[in-house]
Amino acid sequence: MPSLSELIRRLDELDDDGTLFAARPWSAGSDAACAVEDHESKEAVEAGMTYLLEVSMAQEVVETWGAWHGGRTPSTTEAVRAVIYYAEHETYPPG
């Protein structure tokens, strides 16, 4: 099973219609899944994961982080932190 860090690193390769799920407490090392179909979502929940964010929204969070940091591409760690922050607070992390 991939970690949340692995999925965030491959975010641009994931289906835009997908939903990210991860085991709590959310961290870079949390087990994670990208679900596109309802049965995949059910499997993720049955594996102990909770809804984190839609893939398209996670992509937007990472893009916004970059825009707020002079166009710099975030490291995987920075991207994971930004996505988790958004999922927990429903707002972008402070610049």
N, CA, C and O atoms as a GROMACS GRO file, in nm:
protein
  380
    1MET      N    1   0.085  -0.117   0.000
    1MET     CA    2   0.000   0.000   0.000
    1MET      C    3   0.090   0.124   0.000
    1MET      O    4   0.186   0.131   0.076
    2PRO      N    5   0.058   0.220  -0.085
    2PRO     CA    6   0.142   0.341  -0.091
    2PRO      C    7   0.123   0.430   0.032
    2PRO      O    8   0.021   0.424   0.101
    3SER      N    9   0.221   0.511   0.058
    3SER     CA   10   0.210   0.612   0.164
    3SER      C   11   0.148   0.738   0.105
    3SER      O   12   0.143   0.755  -0.017
    4LEU      N   13   0.102   0.825   0.192
    4LEU     CA   14   0.048   0.952   0.147
    4LEU      C   15   0.155   1.030   0.071
    4LEU      O   16   0.126   1.093  -0.031
    5SER      N   17   0.276   1.025   0.118
    5SER     CA   18   0.387   1.093   0.052
    5SER      C   19   0.404   1.042  -0.092
    5SER      O   20   0.424   1.122  -0.184
    6GLU      N   21   0.395   0.911  -0.111
    6GLU     CA   22   0.408   0.854  -0.245
    6GLU      C   23   0.296   0.903  -0.337
    6GLU      O   24   0.321   0.935  -0.454
    7LEU      N   25   0.174   0.908  -0.286
    7LEU     CA   26   0.063   0.955  -0.369
    7LEU      C   27   0.076   1.103  -0.403
    7LEU      O   28   0.049   1.143  -0.516
    8ILE      N   29   0.117   1.184  -0.307
    8ILE     CA   30   0.134   1.327  -0.332
    8ILE      C   31   0.247   1.348  -0.433
    8ILE      O   32   0.238   1.436  -0.518
    9ARG      N   33   0.353   1.270  -0.424
    9ARG     CA   34   0.464   1.280  -0.519
    9ARG      C   35   0.415   1.251  -0.662
    9ARG      O   36   0.467   1.308  -0.758
   10ARG      N   37   0.316   1.163  -0.675
   10ARG     CA   38   0.262   1.124  -0.806
   10ARG      C   39   0.129   1.192  -0.836
   10ARG      O   40   0.055   1.145  -0.922
   11LEU      N   41   0.098   1.299  -0.769
   11LEU     CA   42  -0.033   1.364  -0.778
   11LEU      C   43  -0.076   1.393  -0.922
   11LEU      O   44  -0.192   1.373  -0.957
   12ASP      N   45   0.017   1.438  -1.005
   12ASP     CA   46  -0.017   1.470  -1.144
   12ASP      C   47  -0.048   1.347  -1.227
   12ASP      O   48  -0.107   1.358  -1.334
   13GLU      N   49  -0.011   1.229  -1.179
   13GLU     CA   50  -0.038   1.104  -1.250
   13GLU      C   51  -0.173   1.044  -1.210
   13GLU      O   52  -0.224   0.955  -1.278
   14LEU      N   53  -0.231   1.092  -1.099
   14LEU     CA   54  -0.356   1.036  -1.049
   14LEU      C   55  -0.476   1.090  -1.127
   14LEU      O   56  -0.470   1.198  -1.184
   15ASP      N   57  -0.582   1.013  -1.128
   15ASP     CA   58  -0.706   1.052  -1.195
   15ASP      C   59  -0.763   1.177  -1.127
   15ASP      O   60  -0.780   1.179  -1.006
   16ASP      N   61  -0.791   1.280  -1.207
   16ASP     CA   62  -0.847   1.404  -1.152
   16ASP      C   63  -0.980   1.382  -1.081
   16ASP      O   64  -1.017   1.460  -0.994
   17ASP      N   65  -1.050   1.276  -1.116
   17ASP     CA   66  -1.178   1.245  -1.053
   17ASP      C   67  -1.161   1.160  -0.927
   17ASP      O   68  -1.260   1.123  -0.863
   18GLY      N   69  -1.037   1.131  -0.890
   18GLY     CA   70  -1.010   1.047  -0.774
   18GLY      C   71  -1.025   1.121  -0.642
   18GLY      O   72  -1.030   1.244  -0.637
   19THR      N   73  -1.032   1.043  -0.538
   19THR     CA   74  -1.040   1.094  -0.401
   19THR      C   75  -0.928   1.031  -0.321
   19THR      O   76  -0.906   0.910  -0.328
   20LEU      N   77  -0.858   1.113  -0.244
   20LEU     CA   78  -0.751   1.062  -0.158
   20LEU      C   79  -0.807   1.022  -0.022
   20LEU      O   80  -0.884   1.096   0.039
   21PHE      N   81  -0.765   0.906   0.024
   21PHE     CA   82  -0.796   0.857   0.157
   21PHE      C   83  -0.663   0.828   0.225
   21PHE      O   84  -0.567   0.788   0.159
   22ALA      N   85  -0.658   0.846   0.357
   22ALA     CA   86  -0.534   0.816   0.430
   22ALA      C   87  -0.568   0.776   0.573
   22ALA      O   88  -0.670   0.817   0.629
   23ALA      N   89  -0.479   0.696   0.630
   23ALA     CA   90  -0.495   0.653   0.769
   23ALA      C   91  -0.457   0.768   0.861
   23ALA      O   92  -0.360   0.840   0.837
   24ARG      N   93  -0.534   0.783   0.967
   24ARG     CA   94  -0.507   0.886   1.068
   24ARG      C   95  -0.413   0.831   1.173
   24ARG      O   96  -0.413   0.710   1.196
   25PRO      N   97  -0.336   0.913   1.236
   25PRO     CA   98  -0.322   1.056   1.213
   25PRO      C   99  -0.250   1.079   1.080
   25PRO      O  100  -0.152   1.012   1.049
   26TRP      N  101  -0.300   1.174   1.002
   26TRP     CA  102  -0.244   1.200   0.871
   26TRP      C  103  -0.100   1.248   0.883
   26TRP      O  104  -0.069   1.338   0.960
   27SER      N  105  -0.015   1.184   0.805
   27SER     CA  106   0.126   1.222   0.797
   27SER      C  107   0.180   1.172   0.664
   27SER      O  108   0.111   1.100   0.592
   28ALA      N  109   0.302   1.209   0.633
   28ALA     CA  110   0.363   1.165   0.508
   28ALA      C  111   0.368   1.013   0.497
   28ALA      O  112   0.356   0.957   0.388
   29GLY      N  113   0.385   0.945   0.611
   29GLY     CA  114   0.397   0.800   0.612
   29GLY      C  115   0.266   0.724   0.624
   29GLY      O  116   0.267   0.601   0.626
   30SER      N  117   0.155   0.794   0.634
   30SER     CA  118   0.025   0.727   0.646
   30SER      C  119  -0.003   0.639   0.525
   30SER      O  120   0.027   0.677   0.412
   31ASP      N  121  -0.061   0.521   0.550
   31ASP     CA  122  -0.111   0.440   0.439
   31ASP      C  123  -0.216   0.523   0.367
   31ASP      O  124  -0.295   0.593   0.430
   32ALA      N  125  -0.216   0.516   0.234
   32ALA     CA  126  -0.307   0.600   0.157
   32ALA      C  127  -0.357   0.527   0.033
   32ALA      O  128  -0.299   0.428  -0.010
   33ALA      N  129  -0.465   0.580  -0.022
   33ALA     CA  130  -0.523   0.524  -0.144
   33ALA      C  131  -0.588   0.635  -0.223
   33ALA      O  132  -0.633   0.736  -0.168
   34CYS      N  133  -0.593   0.615  -0.353
   34CYS     CA  134  -0.667   0.704  -0.442
   34CYS      C  135  -0.783   0.621  -0.497
   34CYS      O  136  -0.762   0.522  -0.566
   35ALA      N  137  -0.904   0.664  -0.466
   35ALA     CA  138  -1.023   0.591  -0.508
   35ALA      C  139  -1.096   0.668  -0.616
   35ALA      O  140  -1.118   0.789  -0.604
   36VAL      N  141  -1.132   0.598  -0.723
   36VAL     CA  142  -1.208   0.660  -0.830
   36VAL      C  143  -1.350   0.604  -0.830
   36VAL      O  144  -1.446   0.677  -0.855
   37GLU      N  145  -1.363   0.478  -0.803
   37GLU     CA  146  -1.493   0.412  -0.801
   37GLU      C  147  -1.543   0.399  -0.657
   37GLU      O  148  -1.464   0.399  -0.563
   38ASP      N  149  -1.675   0.387  -0.642
   38ASP     CA  150  -1.734   0.373  -0.508
   38ASP      C  151  -1.677   0.254  -0.433
   38ASP      O  152  -1.653   0.262  -0.313
   39HIS      N  153  -1.658   0.142  -0.503
   39HIS     CA  154  -1.606   0.024  -0.433
   39HIS      C  155  -1.464   0.047  -0.383
   39HIS      O  156  -1.424  -0.010  -0.281
   40GLU      N  157  -1.385   0.130  -0.454
   40GLU     CA  158  -1.250   0.162  -0.408
   40GLU      C  159  -1.256   0.248  -0.282
   40GLU      O  160  -1.175   0.230  -0.190
   41SER      N  161  -1.351   0.340  -0.276
   41SER     CA  162  -1.369   0.422  -0.156
   41SER      C  163  -1.406   0.334  -0.039
   41SER      O  164  -1.354   0.351   0.072
   42LYS      N  165  -1.496   0.241  -0.062
   42LYS     CA  166  -1.539   0.149   0.044
   42LYS      C  167  -1.421   0.066   0.094
   42LYS      O  168  -1.405   0.046   0.215
   43GLU      N  169  -1.338   0.019   0.002
   43GLU     CA  170  -1.221  -0.060   0.041
   43GLU      C  171  -1.124   0.023   0.125
   43GLU      O  172  -1.067  -0.027   0.222
   44ALA      N  173  -1.106   0.149   0.089
   44ALA     CA  174  -1.016   0.237   0.165
   44ALA      C  175  -1.067   0.256   0.307
   44ALA      O  176  -0.990   0.250   0.403
   45VAL      N  177  -1.198   0.278   0.320
   45VAL     CA  178  -1.257   0.297   0.453
   45VAL      C  179  -1.247   0.168   0.533
   45VAL      O  180  -1.216   0.170   0.652
   46GLU      N  181  -1.272   0.056   0.468
   46GLU     CA  182  -1.261  -0.073   0.537
   46GLU      C  183  -1.118  -0.102   0.582
   46GLU      O  184  -1.097  -0.176   0.678
   47ALA      N  185  -1.020  -0.044   0.512
   47ALA     CA  186  -0.879  -0.061   0.548
   47ALA      C  187  -0.837   0.038   0.658
   47ALA      O  188  -0.720   0.043   0.694
   48GLY      N  189  -0.932   0.116   0.710
   48GLY     CA  190  -0.903   0.206   0.821
   48GLY      C  191  -0.864   0.347   0.780
   48GLY      O  192  -0.815   0.424   0.862
   49MET      N  193  -0.887   0.381   0.654
   49MET     CA  194  -0.853   0.514   0.607
   49MET      C  195  -0.975   0.605   0.611
   49MET      O  196  -1.089   0.557   0.612
   50THR      N  197  -0.951   0.734   0.614
   50THR     CA  198  -1.059   0.832   0.610
   50THR      C  199  -1.038   0.925   0.491
   50THR      O  200  -0.928   0.938   0.437
   51TYR      N  201  -1.146   0.987   0.451
   51TYR     CA  202  -1.142   1.084   0.342
   51TYR      C  203  -1.041   1.194   0.375
   51TYR      O  204  -1.039   1.247   0.486
   52LEU      N  205  -0.958   1.226   0.278
   52LEU     CA  206  -0.862   1.335   0.294
   52LEU      C  207  -0.902   1.454   0.205
   52LEU      O  208  -0.930   1.562   0.254
   53LEU      N  209  -0.903   1.432   0.073
   53LEU     CA  210  -0.930   1.541  -0.021
   53LEU      C  211  -0.945   1.483  -0.161
   53LEU      O  212  -0.892   1.376  -0.191
   54GLU      N  213  -1.018   1.553  -0.247
   54GLU     CA  214  -1.024   1.513  -0.387
   54GLU      C  215  -0.888   1.540  -0.451
   54GLU      O  216  -0.818   1.633  -0.413
   55VAL      N  217  -0.852   1.458  -0.548
   55VAL     CA  218  -0.724   1.475  -0.617
   55VAL      C  219  -0.716   1.614  -0.680
   55VAL      O  220  -0.613   1.680  -0.668
   56SER      N  221  -0.821   1.658  -0.746
   56SER     CA  222  -0.819   1.789  -0.812
   56SER      C  223  -0.795   1.901  -0.710
   56SER      O  224  -0.724   1.998  -0.741
   57MET      N  225  -0.852   1.890  -0.592
   57MET     CA  226  -0.832   1.992  -0.489
   57MET      C  227  -0.690   1.985  -0.435
   57MET      O  228  -0.628   2.089  -0.410
   58ALA      N  229  -0.638   1.865  -0.416
   58ALA     CA  230  -0.499   1.850  -0.370
   58ALA      C  231  -0.404   1.911  -0.472
   58ALA      O  232  -0.306   1.975  -0.434
   59GLN      N  233  -0.431   1.892  -0.601
   59GLN     CA  234  -0.348   1.953  -0.705
   59GLN      C  235  -0.353   2.105  -0.696
   59GLN      O  236  -0.251   2.173  -0.709
   60GLU      N  237  -0.474   2.159  -0.672
   60GLU     CA  238  -0.489   2.304  -0.658
   60GLU      C  239  -0.414   2.358  -0.536
   60GLU      O  240  -0.353   2.464  -0.542
   61VAL      N  241  -0.418   2.283  -0.427
   61VAL     CA  242  -0.345   2.324  -0.306
   61VAL      C  243  -0.196   2.332  -0.334
   61VAL      O  244  -0.130   2.429  -0.295
   62VAL      N  245  -0.142   2.232  -0.403
   62VAL     CA  246   0.001   2.230  -0.434
   62VAL      C  247   0.036   2.344  -0.530
   62VAL      O  248   0.139   2.410  -0.514
   63GLU      N  249  -0.048   2.368  -0.630
   63GLU     CA  250  -0.024   2.478  -0.724
   63GLU      C  251  -0.029   2.613  -0.652
   63GLU      O  252   0.054   2.701  -0.678
   64THR      N  253  -0.125   2.630  -0.562
   64THR     CA  254  -0.137   2.755  -0.487
   64THR      C  255  -0.015   2.775  -0.398
   64THR      O  256   0.037   2.886  -0.387
   65TRP      N  257   0.031   2.668  -0.333
   65TRP     CA  258   0.152   2.677  -0.250
   65TRP      C  259   0.267   2.732  -0.335
   65TRP      O  260   0.339   2.822  -0.292
   66GLY      N  261   0.283   2.677  -0.456
   66GLY     CA  262   0.390   2.722  -0.544
   66GLY      C  263   0.376   2.869  -0.581
   66GLY      O  264   0.474   2.943  -0.582
   67ALA      N  265   0.254   2.910  -0.613
   67ALA     CA  266   0.229   3.050  -0.649
   67ALA      C  267   0.262   3.143  -0.533
   67ALA      O  268   0.313   3.253  -0.554
   68TRP      N  269   0.231   3.100  -0.412
   68TRP     CA  270   0.256   3.182  -0.293
   68TRP      C  271   0.403   3.181  -0.252
   68TRP      O  272   0.444   3.256  -0.164
   69HIS      N  273   0.482   3.096  -0.315
   69HIS     CA  274   0.624   3.086  -0.283
   69HIS      C  275   0.709   3.116  -0.407
   69HIS      O  276   0.808   3.048  -0.435
   70GLY      N  277   0.669   3.219  -0.480
   70GLY     CA  278   0.748   3.267  -0.592
   70GLY      C  279   0.759   3.172  -0.709
   70GLY      O  280   0.856   3.180  -0.785
   71GLY      N  281   0.662   3.083  -0.726
   71GLY     CA  282   0.665   2.990  -0.837
   71GLY      C  283   0.749   2.866  -0.812
   71GLY      O  284   0.766   2.783  -0.901
   72ARG      N  285   0.801   2.854  -0.692
   72ARG     CA  286   0.884   2.738  -0.657
   72ARG      C  287   0.798   2.613  -0.646
   72ARG      O  288   0.686   2.618  -0.595
   73THR      N  289   0.848   2.502  -0.693
   73THR     CA  290   0.780   2.373  -0.678
   73THR      C  291   0.808   2.322  -0.536
   73THR      O  292   0.923   2.313  -0.495
   74PRO      N  293   0.702   2.287  -0.462
   74PRO     CA  294   0.725   2.239  -0.326
   74PRO      C  295   0.792   2.102  -0.326
   74PRO      O  296   0.773   2.021  -0.417
   75SER      N  297   0.869   2.078  -0.222
   75SER     CA  298   0.921   1.943  -0.202
   75SER      C  299   0.802   1.853  -0.170
   75SER      O  300   0.693   1.902  -0.141
   76THR      N  301   0.822   1.724  -0.174
   76THR     CA  302   0.714   1.632  -0.139
   76THR      C  303   0.668   1.658   0.004
   76THR      O  304   0.548   1.657   0.031
   77THR      N  305   0.760   1.682   0.095
   77THR     CA  306   0.724   1.709   0.234
   77THR      C  307   0.639   1.834   0.245
   77THR      O  308   0.539   1.835   0.316
   78GLU      N  309   0.678   1.940   0.175
   78GLU     CA  310   0.601   2.065   0.177
   78GLU      C  311   0.462   2.045   0.117
   78GLU      O  312   0.364   2.098   0.167
   79ALA      N  313   0.455   1.968   0.009
   79ALA     CA  314   0.327   1.943  -0.056
   79ALA      C  315   0.234   1.861   0.035
   79ALA      O  316   0.115   1.890   0.045
   80VAL      N  317   0.289   1.760   0.101
   80VAL     CA  318   0.210   1.679   0.193
   80VAL      C  319   0.157   1.767   0.307
   80VAL      O  320   0.039   1.760   0.342
   81ARG      N  321   0.243   1.848   0.364
   81ARG     CA  322   0.201   1.937   0.473
   81ARG      C  323   0.090   2.031   0.428
   81ARG      O  324  -0.006   2.054   0.502
   82ALA      N  325   0.103   2.086   0.307
   82ALA     CA  326   0.001   2.179   0.255
   82ALA      C  327  -0.132   2.108   0.234
   82ALA      O  328  -0.238   2.163   0.268
   83VAL      N  329  -0.129   1.988   0.180
   83VAL     CA  330  -0.253   1.912   0.156
   83VAL      C  331  -0.320   1.876   0.288
   83VAL      O  332  -0.441   1.890   0.302
   84ILE      N  333  -0.242   1.830   0.384
   84ILE     CA  334  -0.299   1.795   0.515
   84ILE      C  335  -0.356   1.920   0.581
   84ILE      O  336  -0.465   1.916   0.638
   85TYR      N  337  -0.283   2.030   0.574
   85TYR     CA  338  -0.332   2.155   0.634
   85TYR      C  339  -0.466   2.192   0.574
   85TYR      O  340  -0.560   2.224   0.647
   86TYR      N  341  -0.476   2.187   0.442
   86TYR     CA  342  -0.602   2.222   0.376
   86TYR      C  343  -0.713   2.126   0.418
   86TYR      O  344  -0.826   2.169   0.443
   87ALA      N  345  -0.683   1.999   0.424
   87ALA     CA  346  -0.784   1.900   0.463
   87ALA      C  347  -0.834   1.923   0.605
   87ALA      O  348  -0.952   1.901   0.634
   88GLU      N  349  -0.748   1.967   0.693
   88GLU     CA  350  -0.786   1.989   0.833
   88GLU      C  351  -0.852   2.124   0.858
   88GLU      O  352  -0.935   2.136   0.948
   89HIS      N  353  -0.816   2.225   0.778
   89HIS     CA  354  -0.862   2.362   0.805
   89HIS      C  355  -0.952   2.423   0.698
   89HIS      O  356  -1.008   2.531   0.716
   90GLU      N  357  -0.965   2.353   0.585
   90GLU     CA  358  -1.043   2.400   0.472
   90GLU      C  359  -0.999   2.539   0.425
   90GLU      O  360  -1.080   2.621   0.383
   91THR      N  361  -0.872   2.562   0.434
   91THR     CA  362  -0.810   2.685   0.384
   91THR      C  363  -0.664   2.655   0.351
   91THR      O  364  -0.607   2.558   0.400
   92TYR      N  365  -0.606   2.740   0.269
   92TYR     CA  366  -0.466   2.720   0.232
   92TYR      C  367  -0.376   2.751   0.352
   92TYR      O  368  -0.409   2.835   0.435
   93PRO      N  369  -0.263   2.682   0.358
   93PRO     CA  370  -0.171   2.710   0.468
   93PRO      C  371  -0.115   2.852   0.455
   93PRO      O  372  -0.102   2.904   0.345
   94PRO      N  373  -0.084   2.913   0.568
   94PRO     CA  374  -0.027   3.048   0.563
   94PRO      C  375   0.099   3.050   0.477
   94PRO      O  376   0.180   2.957   0.482
   95GLY      N  377   0.114   3.155   0.399
   95GLY     CA  378   0.228   3.168   0.307
   95GLY      C  379   0.357   3.180   0.377
   95GLY      O  380   0.461   3.191   0.313
   0.00000   0.00000   0.00000
